[in-house]
Amino acid sequence: MTLARTLEAAEAAAPVESLDVVARMLKERLGAASVSFLITDFNGSSVVRLGAAGSVDIGEPAERIALRGTLYDDVIRSQRPGVEDTGEDALVRIVAPVTNRGDAIGLLELFLPTAPDAEVMREIGETAHALAYIVITNRPFTDVYQWGRRTRPLSLAAEIQHRLLPASLACEAAQFTVAGALEPADHVGGDTFDYVIDRDTVQLSVTDAMGHDVAAALLATLVVGALRRARRAGADLQEQASQADAAMREHGRAGYVTGQLLRISLLDGTTEFINAGHPWPLRLRDGEVTQIVPKIDLPFGVLNPHTYRVQTLDLRPGDRLVMLTDGMLERNADSVNLPDLIVRTQALHPREAARTLIGAIVDAGDGHLDDDATVMCLDWHGIRHVQRAAATGADLADASLPSGQ
């Protein structure tokens, strides 16, 4: 059951049945009593079991399985397969992470008649990795995966908001690891985050639209669309901010959006940074958290056109940068010491650290938020040494990374 055969079999099936095909292959190959895929929900606190295609009723709410204190939670956090063998002729349970570039998509769960050896575990791990590609490939064609991520009904504003987020909420690369998390308020406040990796740069943004509900979601749609359009046209950071500001003034109906834009060179590690009336970021370095105090420009859409100042940001290998929205600083969150929590979660993957920070704010509000709470967590590992050659383009002269995280 090679990776190529698994992907080929899944591609030959209808998008909604691709997981069923892989499950049948595993059952036949390993003699499994059952095989299932569990998808993580939007906030990463639970999973939903996706049964056979014919048994999924997207007209009914997805059945939520809470993660806290379970084998599922251990596997997602550690990103290592878990084996549960109670003996006494009981089936052996194996749970493997379904992850692509740090984005924890879900879990593969099997029940086998006997404990697996190293070769079987390797095959299960490879299949779980293949499932990540299968889900990513097929989710644009069906609502089943989106249904599975909704463990509670979404308002119209929340639906718009989620569609503005990047398709993968986390990404790992040689130079960095980035992850974002968002918890909508009871009345959605228009927070978004975004990132993109180009040949020579990684760009991040965090934005917060004024107001709540659909009005805020529409403002967020406008500014995210303007930023992406400018970015994809090759505009530099200053021009991206200017176009977002112009779009807001022309179409925003007197609304405004705060934001932070960050652009990091993957060649030499230099950074460009714009703050448009947004809360200041926090940097973790050598076990200490420092608040970065930039020059602050006006939010997008406020008053007359003005020039956004591009600043530099000191980022070194081993640093963790945390960008957030003001929902993380609301009065109900006063009991949460964010700098202390950032230090205490420094050993966690940015994906888990971001979720932990969001979870602390939600707990402080007894499960209710007056404003959206959003976090982007970036670990900077360092640059690759790249040699430019006019005839051949970019060649990697030294793929080793400097010491850091």
Secondary structure, DSSP 4 states (H G I P E B T S, - for coil): --HHHHHHHHHHS-GGGHHHHHHHHHHHHH--SEEEEEEE-TTSSEEEEE--GGG--TTSPPPEEE-TTSHHHHHHHHTS-EEE---TTPPEEEEEEEEETTEEEEEEEEEESS---HHHHHHHHHHHHHHHHHHHHHGGG-SHHHHHT-SSPPPHHHHHHHHHS-SSSEEE-SSEEEEEEEE--SS---EEEEEEE-SSEEEEEEEEESSSHHHHHHHHHHHHHHHHHHHHTT--HHHHHHHHHHHHHHHSTT--EEEEEEEEETTT--EEEEEES-PPPEEEETTEEEE-----BPPBT-SS--PPPPB-----TT-EEEEE-GGGGSGGGTT--HHHHHHHTTTS-HHHHHHHHHHHHHHHTTT--SS-EEEEEEEE--PPEEEEETTTEEEEEE----S--
